[in-house]
Amino acid sequence: MDLVRPFTGLDVLPPGADVYLVEERANPSTDYFVEPACAGQGRRLHRFRFDEAPPEASLANAVVVFVRYIPQQWRRKVEAERRQMAQLVFFMDDDVLDPRTWGDMPWRYRYKLYRQAARHEGWLQRQDAQLWVSTAWLQQKYAAWSPLRVEPRPLSGTEGACRVFYHGSASHGAEIRWLHPVIEQVQHEDPRIVFEIIGGQDVHRLYRNLPRVTVVHPMRWPAYEAFVDQPGRHIGLAPLLELPFNRARSCTKFFDITRAGAAGIYAAAGACGSFVRPGIDGLVLPMRPPAWAEAILQLARDEPARRALAIAARERLRA
């Protein structure tokens, strides 16, 4: 049984206040629970990651919401200004405050939970923080704190999202690095663009600073065949730098991109550049990052053009 009725945030936060959401990084806890609970009634929302310093401006009459964890620099900021703040909130959607529940967790994760959450419980209560939780179970367990249960809100997703992909193997390390600034630019200019790339930890480290990138672990050919047949891809990339090993490359990227149902952008040098009919069954470009970024952005905005290129490529392979 609920001890306190679920709420959306509108009835417990002051209207018109600045709300500072403090999170380790972008995460589902904030997107599904905290941000929807804080939005509305003229409130201005500011999201801060742990690697960002607290604002120099005063927190007077503001609300600070810690999402799961508490960074030390924000703790010092709150201590200095708590009397002027309108509200302090701690949200959790796992039992991050009770070490007795962590027995099956890896020790590194247990240490993280203790260092960034559990050891701050007494401090939060001394600072008169309000506890927000995600489930009735947590609400009942921490009843002495009078927690409020936040209702999740579904996300509609990125409207009209355009999935761009590059499925190069480890032998395409140079092209993977070359693409990074291109993808960074197009994602900055068009928030609908998501990017899919195949690679290991090195690729993950390279692309983890970009907001909408999925790095897929390398796979054997039978698994890749099933993977590339999955629908939902729109633009396939086939860059090719003028390197000695690349001189012998074939045009299999044209087959992969066409099989995925996508429009392709291909490097002018190499087998694909001479195989593809420019503007008919693909785009053929020199290896200049601005030209690739502009072509991706144009295709992302022009669904009929993408569809025409993909259909022409598919009909060519059938023929």
FIPAKE-540981 format. One record per residue (C-alpha): residue number from 1; x negated, y, z negated; residue in one letter. Coordinates in steps of 0.5 Angstrom, whole numbers, plus 500, padded with zeros to 3 digits. Last residue first. Layout:
N
+------+-----+-----+-----+------+
| resi |  xx |  yy |  zz | resn |
+------+-----+-----+-----+------+
|  NUM |   X |   Y |   Z |    A |
...
+------+-----+-----+-----+------+
END
This chain:
319
+------+-----+-----+-----+------+
| resi |  xx |  yy |  zz | resn |
+------+-----+-----+-----+------+
|  319 | 462 | 486 | 624 |    A |
|  318 | 463 | 485 | 617 |    R |
|  317 | 457 | 489 | 615 |    L |
|  316 | 459 | 495 | 619 |    R |
|  315 | 466 | 495 | 616 |    E |
|  314 | 464 | 495 | 609 |    R |
|  313 | 459 | 501 | 611 |    A |
|  312 | 465 | 505 | 614 |    A |
|  311 | 469 | 504 | 608 |    I |
|  310 | 464 | 506 | 603 |    A |
|  309 | 463 | 512 | 608 |    L |
|  308 | 470 | 514 | 608 |    A |
|  307 | 471 | 513 | 601 |    R |
|  306 | 466 | 518 | 599 |    R |
|  305 | 468 | 523 | 604 |    A |
|  304 | 475 | 522 | 601 |    P |
|  303 | 473 | 523 | 594 |    E |
|  302 | 470 | 529 | 595 |    D |
|  301 | 467 | 532 | 588 |    R |
|  300 | 462 | 527 | 586 |    A |
|  299 | 460 | 526 | 594 |    L |
|  298 | 458 | 534 | 593 |    Q |
|  297 | 455 | 533 | 587 |    L |
|  296 | 451 | 527 | 589 |    I |
|  295 | 449 | 531 | 595 |    A |
|  294 | 446 | 537 | 591 |    E |
|  293 | 442 | 533 | 586 |    A |
|  292 | 439 | 529 | 592 |    W |
|  291 | 437 | 535 | 596 |    A |
|  290 | 434 | 538 | 590 |    P |
|  289 | 430 | 532 | 588 |    P |
|  288 | 427 | 532 | 595 |    R |
|  287 | 425 | 525 | 597 |    M |
|  286 | 428 | 526 | 604 |    P |
|  285 | 435 | 524 | 605 |    L |
|  284 | 440 | 519 | 609 |    V |
|  283 | 447 | 519 | 607 |    L |
|  282 | 451 | 513 | 608 |    G |
|  281 | 456 | 509 | 613 |    D |
|  280 | 457 | 515 | 618 |    I |
|  279 | 454 | 521 | 615 |    G |
|  278 | 447 | 518 | 617 |    P |
|  277 | 447 | 511 | 620 |    R |
|  276 | 444 | 507 | 615 |    V |
|  275 | 438 | 502 | 618 |    F |
|  274 | 432 | 507 | 619 |    S |
|  273 | 433 | 510 | 612 |    G |
|  272 | 435 | 503 | 609 |    C |
|  271 | 428 | 500 | 612 |    A |
|  270 | 423 | 506 | 609 |    G |
|  269 | 423 | 513 | 609 |    A |
|  268 | 430 | 517 | 609 |    A |
|  267 | 431 | 515 | 602 |    A |
|  266 | 439 | 513 | 602 |    Y |
|  265 | 445 | 515 | 599 |    I |
|  264 | 451 | 510 | 599 |    G |
|  263 | 458 | 510 | 598 |    A |
|  262 | 461 | 505 | 593 |    A |
|  261 | 465 | 499 | 594 |    G |
|  260 | 460 | 495 | 590 |    A |
|  259 | 458 | 490 | 596 |    R |
|  258 | 456 | 497 | 600 |    T |
|  257 | 451 | 499 | 594 |    I |
|  256 | 448 | 492 | 594 |    D |
|  255 | 448 | 491 | 602 |    F |
|  254 | 445 | 498 | 603 |    F |
|  253 | 440 | 496 | 597 |    K |
|  252 | 438 | 490 | 601 |    T |
|  251 | 435 | 494 | 607 |    C |
|  250 | 428 | 491 | 606 |    S |
|  249 | 422 | 494 | 603 |    R |
|  248 | 415 | 492 | 606 |    A |
|  247 | 412 | 500 | 606 |    R |
|  246 | 414 | 500 | 598 |    N |
|  245 | 408 | 497 | 596 |    F |
|  244 | 404 | 502 | 599 |    P |
|  243 | 408 | 508 | 596 |    L |
|  242 | 412 | 513 | 600 |    E |
|  241 | 418 | 514 | 594 |    L |
|  240 | 424 | 510 | 595 |    L |
|  239 | 431 | 512 | 593 |    P |
|  238 | 437 | 508 | 594 |    A |
|  237 | 443 | 511 | 590 |    L |
|  236 | 450 | 508 | 589 |    G |
|  235 | 456 | 513 | 589 |    I |
|  234 | 463 | 511 | 586 |    H |
|  233 | 463 | 505 | 582 |    R |
|  232 | 469 | 502 | 578 |    G |
|  231 | 470 | 495 | 581 |    P |
|  230 | 466 | 489 | 578 |    Q |
|  229 | 462 | 485 | 584 |    D |
|  228 | 456 | 488 | 582 |    V |
|  227 | 456 | 484 | 576 |    F |
|  226 | 458 | 478 | 579 |    A |
|  225 | 452 | 478 | 584 |    E |
|  224 | 448 | 480 | 578 |    Y |
|  223 | 449 | 474 | 574 |    A |
|  222 | 447 | 470 | 580 |    P |
|  221 | 441 | 474 | 581 |    W |
|  220 | 438 | 474 | 574 |    R |
|  219 | 439 | 480 | 570 |    M |
|  218 | 436 | 486 | 568 |    P |
|  217 | 439 | 489 | 561 |    H |
|  216 | 444 | 495 | 563 |    V |
|  215 | 442 | 502 | 561 |    V |
|  214 | 449 | 506 | 561 |    T |
|  213 | 448 | 514 | 561 |    V |
|  212 | 453 | 519 | 559 |    R |
|  211 | 449 | 524 | 555 |    P |
|  210 | 442 | 524 | 557 |    L |
|  209 | 436 | 524 | 552 |    N |
|  208 | 437 | 516 | 552 |    R |
|  207 | 434 | 516 | 559 |    Y |
|  206 | 427 | 515 | 558 |    L |
|  205 | 427 | 511 | 552 |    R |
|  204 | 432 | 506 | 555 |    H |
|  203 | 428 | 505 | 561 |    V |
|  202 | 422 | 503 | 557 |    D |
|  201 | 427 | 499 | 553 |    Q |
|  200 | 429 | 495 | 559 |    G |
|  199 | 432 | 497 | 566 |    G |
|  198 | 438 | 497 | 570 |    I |
|  197 | 442 | 504 | 571 |    I |
|  196 | 449 | 506 | 571 |    E |
|  195 | 450 | 514 | 571 |    F |
|  194 | 456 | 518 | 569 |    V |
|  193 | 458 | 524 | 572 |    I |
|  192 | 465 | 527 | 570 |    R |
|  191 | 461 | 533 | 566 |    P |
|  190 | 459 | 536 | 573 |    D |
|  189 | 453 | 541 | 573 |    E |
|  188 | 449 | 538 | 567 |    H |
|  187 | 450 | 531 | 569 |    Q |
|  186 | 448 | 533 | 576 |    V |
|  185 | 441 | 536 | 573 |    Q |
|  184 | 440 | 530 | 568 |    E |
|  183 | 441 | 525 | 574 |    I |
|  182 | 436 | 529 | 578 |    V |
|  181 | 431 | 530 | 573 |    P |
|  180 | 431 | 522 | 571 |    H |
|  179 | 431 | 520 | 579 |    L |
|  178 | 423 | 520 | 579 |    W |
|  177 | 422 | 516 | 573 |    R |
|  176 | 427 | 510 | 576 |    I |
|  175 | 423 | 511 | 583 |    E |
|  174 | 416 | 510 | 580 |    A |
|  173 | 419 | 504 | 576 |    G |
|  172 | 422 | 501 | 582 |    H |
|  171 | 418 | 494 | 581 |    S |
|  170 | 422 | 493 | 575 |    A |
|  169 | 428 | 492 | 579 |    S |
|  168 | 433 | 498 | 582 |    G |
|  167 | 440 | 498 | 581 |    H |
|  166 | 441 | 505 | 581 |    Y |
|  165 | 448 | 508 | 579 |    F |
|  164 | 453 | 514 | 580 |    V |
|  163 | 460 | 513 | 576 |    R |
|  162 | 465 | 519 | 578 |    C |
|  161 | 470 | 520 | 572 |    A |
|  160 | 476 | 523 | 574 |    G |
|  159 | 478 | 525 | 567 |    E |
|  158 | 473 | 523 | 562 |    T |
|  157 | 476 | 518 | 557 |    G |
|  156 | 483 | 519 | 555 |    S |
|  155 | 481 | 518 | 547 |    L |
|  154 | 485 | 515 | 542 |    P |
|  153 | 487 | 519 | 536 |    R |
|  152 | 485 | 515 | 529 |    P |
|  151 | 489 | 517 | 523 |    E |
|  150 | 485 | 520 | 517 |    V |
|  149 | 486 | 517 | 510 |    R |
|  148 | 485 | 522 | 504 |    L |
|  147 | 481 | 520 | 498 |    P |
|  146 | 483 | 521 | 491 |    S |
|  145 | 476 | 520 | 488 |    W |
|  144 | 479 | 514 | 483 |    A |
|  143 | 482 | 511 | 489 |    A |
|  142 | 476 | 509 | 492 |    Y |
|  141 | 477 | 502 | 493 |    K |
|  140 | 485 | 503 | 495 |    Q |
|  139 | 483 | 509 | 501 |    Q |
|  138 | 477 | 504 | 503 |    L |
|  137 | 482 | 498 | 504 |    W |
|  136 | 488 | 503 | 507 |    A |
|  135 | 483 | 505 | 513 |    T |
|  134 | 479 | 511 | 516 |    S |
|  133 | 476 | 515 | 510 |    V |
|  132 | 476 | 522 | 508 |    W |
|  131 | 473 | 524 | 501 |    L |
|  130 | 473 | 531 | 499 |    Q |
|  129 | 467 | 534 | 496 |    A |
|  128 | 467 | 537 | 489 |    D |
|  127 | 459 | 539 | 490 |    Q |
|  126 | 458 | 534 | 484 |    R |
|  125 | 462 | 529 | 487 |    Q |
|  124 | 458 | 529 | 493 |    L |
|  123 | 451 | 529 | 489 |    W |
|  122 | 454 | 523 | 486 |    G |
|  121 | 455 | 519 | 492 |    E |
|  120 | 448 | 522 | 495 |    H |
|  119 | 444 | 515 | 494 |    R |
|  118 | 450 | 511 | 498 |    A |
|  117 | 449 | 515 | 505 |    A |
|  116 | 443 | 517 | 508 |    Q |
|  115 | 438 | 513 | 504 |    R |
|  114 | 442 | 507 | 502 |    Y |
|  113 | 445 | 506 | 509 |    L |
|  112 | 438 | 507 | 512 |    K |
|  111 | 435 | 502 | 507 |    Y |
|  110 | 441 | 497 | 508 |    R |
|  109 | 440 | 498 | 516 |    Y |
|  108 | 432 | 496 | 515 |    R |
|  107 | 434 | 490 | 511 |    W |
|  106 | 439 | 487 | 516 |    P |
|  105 | 446 | 487 | 514 |    M |
|  104 | 449 | 480 | 511 |    D |
|  103 | 448 | 483 | 503 |    G |
|  102 | 451 | 490 | 505 |    W |
|  101 | 457 | 490 | 501 |    T |
|  100 | 454 | 491 | 494 |    R |
|   99 | 450 | 497 | 496 |    P |
|   98 | 457 | 501 | 496 |    D |
|   97 | 457 | 508 | 499 |    L |
|   96 | 457 | 506 | 507 |    V |
|   95 | 463 | 502 | 506 |    D |
|   94 | 465 | 503 | 514 |    D |
|   93 | 469 | 509 | 517 |    D |
|   92 | 466 | 514 | 512 |    M |
|   91 | 468 | 522 | 512 |    F |
|   90 | 465 | 527 | 507 |    F |
|   89 | 468 | 533 | 506 |    V |
|   88 | 466 | 540 | 503 |    L |
|   87 | 471 | 546 | 503 |    Q |
|   86 | 472 | 553 | 504 |    A |
|   85 | 464 | 555 | 503 |    M |
|   84 | 462 | 561 | 498 |    Q |
|   83 | 461 | 557 | 492 |    R |
|   82 | 457 | 551 | 496 |    R |
|   81 | 452 | 556 | 499 |    E |
|   80 | 445 | 554 | 497 |    A |
|   79 | 447 | 547 | 495 |    E |
|   78 | 450 | 546 | 502 |    V |
|   77 | 444 | 549 | 506 |    K |
|   76 | 440 | 544 | 501 |    R |
|   75 | 444 | 538 | 503 |    R |
|   74 | 444 | 540 | 510 |    W |
|   73 | 436 | 540 | 510 |    Q |
|   72 | 437 | 533 | 507 |    Q |
|   71 | 441 | 529 | 512 |    P |
|   70 | 448 | 526 | 510 |    I |
|   69 | 451 | 520 | 513 |    Y |
|   68 | 458 | 518 | 515 |    R |
|   67 | 460 | 524 | 518 |    V |
|   66 | 459 | 530 | 514 |    F |
|   65 | 464 | 535 | 514 |    V |
|   64 | 462 | 542 | 513 |    V |
|   63 | 468 | 547 | 512 |    V |
|   62 | 467 | 555 | 513 |    A |
|   61 | 469 | 561 | 508 |    N |
|   60 | 462 | 563 | 507 |    A |
|   59 | 457 | 558 | 511 |    L |
|   58 | 452 | 564 | 512 |    S |
|   57 | 449 | 564 | 519 |    A |
|   56 | 442 | 561 | 520 |    E |
|   55 | 445 | 555 | 523 |    P |
|   54 | 443 | 548 | 520 |    P |
|   53 | 437 | 545 | 524 |    A |
|   52 | 438 | 540 | 530 |    E |
|   51 | 435 | 533 | 529 |    D |
|   50 | 441 | 531 | 525 |    F |
|   49 | 446 | 533 | 530 |    R |
|   48 | 450 | 539 | 529 |    F |
|   47 | 458 | 539 | 532 |    R |
|   46 | 461 | 546 | 531 |    H |
|   45 | 469 | 547 | 531 |    L |
|   44 | 472 | 553 | 531 |    R |
|   43 | 479 | 553 | 528 |    R |
|   42 | 485 | 556 | 531 |    G |
|   41 | 490 | 552 | 528 |    Q |
|   40 | 487 | 546 | 532 |    G |
|   39 | 482 | 541 | 531 |    A |
|   38 | 479 | 538 | 525 |    C |
|   37 | 483 | 531 | 525 |    A |
|   36 | 481 | 530 | 532 |    P |
|   35 | 474 | 532 | 531 |    E |
|   34 | 474 | 527 | 525 |    V |
|   33 | 477 | 520 | 527 |    F |
|   32 | 476 | 518 | 534 |    Y |
|   31 | 470 | 522 | 537 |    D |
|   30 | 467 | 523 | 530 |    T |
|   29 | 467 | 516 | 528 |    S |
|   28 | 466 | 514 | 536 |    P |
|   27 | 459 | 517 | 536 |    N |
|   26 | 455 | 523 | 538 |    A |
|   25 | 448 | 523 | 534 |    R |
|   24 | 447 | 523 | 526 |    E |
|   23 | 453 | 527 | 525 |    E |
|   22 | 454 | 534 | 522 |    V |
|   21 | 461 | 537 | 524 |    L |
|   20 | 461 | 544 | 522 |    Y |
|   19 | 468 | 547 | 522 |    V |
|   18 | 469 | 555 | 522 |    D |
|   17 | 476 | 557 | 519 |    A |
|   16 | 482 | 559 | 523 |    G |
|   15 | 487 | 555 | 519 |    P |
|   14 | 484 | 552 | 512 |    P |
|   13 | 484 | 544 | 512 |    L |
|   12 | 489 | 540 | 508 |    V |
|   11 | 495 | 540 | 513 |    D |
|   10 | 492 | 540 | 520 |    L |
|    9 | 487 | 535 | 518 |    G |
|    8 | 491 | 529 | 521 |    T |
|    7 | 494 | 526 | 515 |    F |
|    6 | 495 | 519 | 512 |    P |
|    5 | 499 | 519 | 506 |    R |
|    4 | 496 | 517 | 499 |    V |
|    3 | 495 | 511 | 496 |    L |
|    2 | 497 | 507 | 502 |    D |
|    1 | 500 | 500 | 500 |    M |
+------+-----+-----+-----+------+
END
